[in-house]
């Protein structure tokens, strides 16, 4: 077998296997901060000769100017163009030729880059991530190339996909002030309008060591790794611009919002979105278990009652979006053939009312606790999972050791807590209802999509602007 093929096979097997004792034991790590502000977390695991190298930048779509949305996601792509020392198009070739894998993704709160590769290639990965941080190639050729890539991604994943506008419609209507009221993909016209100077300003503001955490997990020698980090990151200067954060507060919703959105779909969909606390708060963990009660697994409430028994929906789901700022709990269903949106909505609401009235059974509660523990362990069963969680806990809660202790917050949730948060947050006054309807049902037979229904009393979107006028998803 060729050496490259063997490396790829080894890597694939390692990513699917558990780390040595990592799933069930305390995850030990060390952390420190360089003089330039870059926070470093090292987690040593010699179970496989694999290492995950990751950098999380504390910048997402909520940090964008409302007139330049999509910047963070655009940079997720742009920073693969190359650097002063890496030729255009060679970034992926370097990693893949070493038998590695790489990717990036953007949310409303952060952007995350990573490589998983044989541990003898650690230095190469550190060098490449330092190039992205210090010497990224931001020029007219790269910008024009990625404009086309991002627009094509939007067309494929959002515009030409059934229910592809769902997330956009939810956030545009659920938030009236806080800059979660657009999704990371943003508006393509803003990317087209932005100048090269605006892109450079965004890069120099956010992609700096003091706005990032470098996490390395896997088969490493910590002392040797520290030397490599000093070599490649120690001389990168600290950012010179103030890093803006949103300061606005989303007002409490006091009346139900209702939206009808018409798109090129065959079956109606119904979405219920409720405002919930930010991640890390006590009620957030109870809400997570509540959403699992409604739709995780074949024995969940939605699946048993709405899909199987009533046959009102071909699919029903419930999930929470745990954000750095208060997020959303979302319940949705895609109607069965011949079922009206109003009827499906009534069924979804009826199941929610049952939980508010009776809570979870003892059997359901035991299952929820087991699911939470299993999910928690599974997330930490791979080096990249460990790296992701360490970076996330540090970035948003300032405590990387939550990787070992957050499960205790789930264990503290009681049956009464699940019923309590259902009554506290799943209220009509705190609810957005979206009926996602076929174009054929649009009054007057109009063929165009209703991009957004106006919300009474909605304020103009607001976000903190980067230092100069500025002019994200999965890569």
N, C-alpha and C positions, 0 to 999 in steps of 0.2 A: 504494500500500500504506500502511495506517495506520502511524503512527510506532511504536506499541506492538508491532504485529505484526512490523514490521521488526526491532525490538530483539530480540524473541524468536527470530526466524530467525537473526539474526547470532550470538546467544549459543549457539544449538544448534550451528551450524556451527563456532564457535570451540572448543567443548568437544570436538568430534570431531577437530579438527585438531591438528597438532604445533605446539608453540611454536617460535619462530625459533631454530633451532640448538640448542634445549633438549634434544632427544632424544640428540644425539651429542656435545655439548660440555659443558664444565664449567659447572655451575650456580652462578652468582655470587650472593651474598646478603650482607646486613649484619645484624648483630644487636646488641641492647643491652638493658639492664634498667632499668626505671623505678624510682624510689625506693620505690614501694609493692610492688616485687617482681615486677611483670608483665614477663615476658620477651617481647621483640618481635623478629621476624625479617621482613625485607623482601627480596623477590626481584623484581627489575625485568625485565620482558619486554614489549616493545612490538610483538610480532608480530601481535597482535590487540587491539582496543580493549576488552578484557575484564579483569576483576580478580576474584580469589578472596580472600575475607576469611574467616578461620577462627579459632576459639578452641578449644584443647584444654585441658580441665580434667583434672588428674591424680586422677580419682576414678572408680571403677568398682564393680562388684558386690562385689569383694573387700574394699572399705572399709566394708561394711555390718555392722550388728549381725546375728548369725544369727537373731534374733527380729524383724528388720525388713528382710528381704531384699526386693529389688526397688526400693529407694529411688533408686539412681542412674538406672535406666531410667525410673522415674516422673518424675524431674526432667528427663530428656531431653524429655518431653512438657510438663511443667508450665511450663518456662521459655519456652514459646511462648504462654502465656496473655496476655502483655502486661506492662506495667510501670506505674510511677507516671505516665509520660508517653506511653505507648502504650496505647490503649484495647484492651480485651479483643477478641480475634479479628482485630485489625488487623495483627499482625506479618507474616503471610504476604501480606496484601493489599499492603502497602508494597513488598515485594520483587517480587512478581509484576507489579504495575502498572508497575514500572520495567523490566520485561523480564528479570527475574532468576530464578534458581532457588535454593532453599535446602533444607536438611535437617539431620538430626542422627543420631548413632548412639552406642550405648553398648556397651562390652565389659566384661570382668572387670577391666580396668585403667584405662580412661579414658573420658571422654565428649567428643564432638567435634561442634561446631556450625559450619556454614559457609553462605556465600552466594556465588554466582557471578553476576556482573551486569556491565552496561556500566560501563567505568571512570569515566565521569562521575558515577556514583552511589556512588563510594567513600565519601564523607562520610556518606551516609545509612546504609550498612552498618556503619560504625564506630560511629556514634551508637547504632544498634539493638543491637549487641553490647555496648556499654557499659551500655545500659539493662538488658540481661539480667544483667550482672555486678553492677550497683550498685543497681538499683531494681526487681527482679522483683516481679510481682504474685503474692504467695502469700497467698491468702485462702480462706475457706470455699467460695466459689463455684467458684474454679479447681480446688481440691483435689477437690471432689465431681465436677466435670466430668471431670477426668482419671482419677479412680478408675474411672469407667465406661468411658473410652476404653481404659485399660490392660487391664481385665478382658476387654473385647471383643477386643482384640488377642491376648491369651493364648488366648481361646477359638478364634479363627480360625486362628492360626498354630501353636498347640501342641495344644490339646485336640481340635480337630476336623479335624486334618490327618494323613493317614497317616504314620506314623513320626515324628509331631510331638514325641513325648516322648523321642526318641533322645538328644539332647544332655543333657537333664536326667538321664536314667538313667546316661549315661556319667560325668558329673562327680560325681554323688551317690555313685557307687561307686568311682571311681578315686581320690578324695581322702578321707582320713579325718581330717585335721587342718587343712590349709591352706584358707583361705576361697575356693578355687575349687570347693568341693564344693556350690555351687548356681550356677545360670545367671543371667544378668542379669535375666530376666523375673521371677524371685523367686516368692514365694508370695502369692497375692492376699489371703489373710486378713490378712497383716501390713500391707498397704497399707490395708485396711479398718480395722484396729485403731489405726493411727497417728493421733496428734493433730496439730492445726495447729501446736502448739508444737514437736513433734518434727520436722516438716517445716522449720520456720523454723531450727531448730538445725542441721539438715543443710545447709541453704543457706548459713548464715553460717559454717559450718566449712569447706566445700569449694569454694564458688563465689566465690572471692576472688582478687584479682590475683596474689598470691604462690603460688597453686596452679594457674596457667594460663600458657599461651604463646599469644600473638597472632601469627598468620602471615598476611602479605599477599603475594600473588604475582600478577604480571601487569603491566598497563599503568599504572604509577605513576611519579610523581616522588618519589623517596625523601625529599627535604628537605621538600616540601609535606606528604607523608604523615606525617612525624615531627611536624609542627606539629599536624595533625589528631589524632594519637594523644595528644599532650600535652593538647590541648583536651578530649578526651572521656574519657581514662583517667587523666590525671595527678592529678586530685583524688580519685579513688576510694581510700578508705583501705585500708591493708593489713589482712589478717585478724587478728582478735584471739584466735582460738582455736588451740590446737595442732592441727596436721593429723595425725591418726593414720594410721599405716601398719601393716600386719600384721607381726608379729615372729615368729610361729610358723613352724616349719619342718616340711614334710611328711616323715614318716619314710620311709626307704627301704623299698620293697615287697619282700618276701622270698618270698612264695608267690603262686601264681596265684589270682585271684578269678574266680568264675563266677556269672553272674546270668541268670535267665530272667525276661523281662518280657512280659506278655501284653497285647495291645492290639487295637484294631479294625482289623486289617490282613488282607490276603488271602494274602500271601507272606511266608515267614520271612525275617528278616534276621539277619546275624551281624556283630558289631562286635568288633574287637580294638583295645585301647587300651594304649599303652606310655608310661611316663613318660620324658620327654626333657629335656635342659638348656634353660635359659631362652634367649631371643633374645640375640644378641650374642656368644655363646660359640662357640669354634671348632667344636665338635661339632654345634652347632645347624645350621650351614650344610651339613655333610655329611648330616645327617638330612633336611634339606629335599630335597637331591638324591636321597636314597634313596627318599623317598615319591614323588617324581616318576618315578623309574625304575619303580616298581610300577604307577602308574596314570595318568600324564599322557599323553594322546593315544592314538590307535588302535593304535599299535605298542608300547604299554606291556605289561608282564608280565601284569597282571590281565586286561586287555582281550583280549589275544591268546590266553591260555591258558584262563582261567576263563569268560569270556563267549563268545568265538568258538569255540574248539576243544572244550572240555568242555561248554559250554552249561549250566554249573551256575548261572549268575547272569544276570539281565537287566541288572544294573548292578553294577559293582565300582569302588571308589575308595580312594585313599590320600592323606592330607594331614596336615600338621602344624599344631598350634596354637601359634604362637610367642608366648609370654606374657612379661610382665615377670618373673615367677617361673617356675620349671620347669613346662613344659606337657606336652602329649600328642602323640604320633603315633598317628593313627587309621587303621585299615584296615577296610573294611566291604564287604559285598555283600548284594544283595537276591536271594534264591533264585529260580531259574526254576520254572515250574509243575511240581509233582511232586517237586522236589528237597528233601530234608530239611536242616534246619539243620546237623546233624552232618556231612553230606557236604560242604556248602559250607564249613564251618569247616576241614575237612581240606584242601580245595583251597587256601584262603587261606594256611593254615600251610605247605603244601608249597611255595608260591611264595616265601614268606619264607625257608624253609630253603635254597632254591636260591641266593638272594642271599647268605645267610650262608656258604654253602659255596664258591660260585664268583665272587661279586661281579658287577660289570657288565662287559660286553664292551667292547672299544675303541670300537666303533661306538655303543653305547649311551652311553658316557661322553662322547663328543664331542657327541652330541645333547643330553645333560643340560646341558653347559656352554653350548651355544648357546641352549637354552631359558632358562637362568638369565639370560643376558645380554639376551636379547630381552625377558623379563619385566621386568627392571630398567629398561631403556630405556623400555618402554611405560608404566610407572608414572609416569615423569617427563615424559610427552609432553603433559600438560595442566596448566594452572595449578593446578587443584584437587588433582591428583596430587602436584605439587611441594609445595603447601602442606601436604598430609597427611603426606608423608614428612618434611619439615623438622620439623613439630611432633612426629611420632612419634620421630624420632631424638633430638631434644633432650629430650623428656619422659622417655624410658626409658633412654637411654644418655648423655645429657648432651653430645652431639656432633652438631650439625646437619649438619656437613660429611660425615657418613657418606652423605649423598645423592650425593656424588661418589666415595666410596671404598669403599663396602660391596661393590661388585661384585668388588673384589680379594679379598675373603674367600671368595667362591664360586670364584674362579679358583685359589685355593690348595688347594682340595679335590682330592684325588687318587682314583684308582680304589681304591687300598688303603684310603683313609679311609672310603669308602662300605661296603666289606666289614667294616671294623673296627667302625664304629658299628652296623651290623646285628647283629653278634655281641655287642656291648656292651649295646645297649638292647632289641633285639627278642628277649628271653628269656622263657621260661615264667614265671619267678619275678617278672618285671616286667610281667606281662600281666593285663589285665582282659578277660574274654570275656563279651559280652552276646549272648544269643540272644533276638532280638526276635520274638515268636511270635504267631500268630493266637489270639484268645480260644478258638476251637474246639479248640485243642490243650491248653488248661489242664486239669490233672488234676481230675477230679470234675465237669467241665462247669460250673465257676463262671463267672459272667458278669462279675464285677468285674475291673478291671485291678489287677495286682500292682504297686503304685506303686514299690516298691523292695525288692529282696531284701536281707536283712541280711548284712552283711559281718563275718565273724568277726574280733573284735579291734578293730572300728571305734570310734574315739573320737568324742565329741560334737563337732559342728562348732564351730570357734573362729575369732574374728576380733577385731581391735582395735575397741573401741567409740569412737564419737564422744564429744566432751567431755561432753555430757549424754546421758541415756538416750534413744536415738533411737527414735524410736518405740520399655537400656539395653539387639543388636537394632537395629532401625531405626525411625525415626519414620514 
